[in-house]
């Protein structure tokens, strides 16, 4: 994304008080304990196994590591993951 385009979006977020995750197309992760993770605003599933979930985002990837993963819900831009979550990483492109 061009720098001026990103600056304009940041100004709009500040000026209009809009949620930055929506306007900047950032992923939103909501975690309950270490066993329930709800992820919004992703761009697609890259890797899935019972120990790893890797999702494409606008500027890279979100990688979740753990054990006993089960996808409880999967919609075009939302995922509900259950299992024992040990680590969440952001991997820039």
Number of C-alpha atoms within 10 A of each C-alpha: 7 6 8 9 10 12 11 11 15 16 12 16 17 12 9 9 9 13 12 14 13 13 12 15 16 15 22 14 16 12 15 9 9 13 16 17 19 16 18 19 19 21 17 16 17 12 12 15 14 14 16 17 20 20 20 19 20 15 14 13 21 21 18 22 18 18 16 13 21 17 15 11 11 12 9 11 13 18 21 18 21 20 18 19 21 12 11 15 11 14 13 10 9
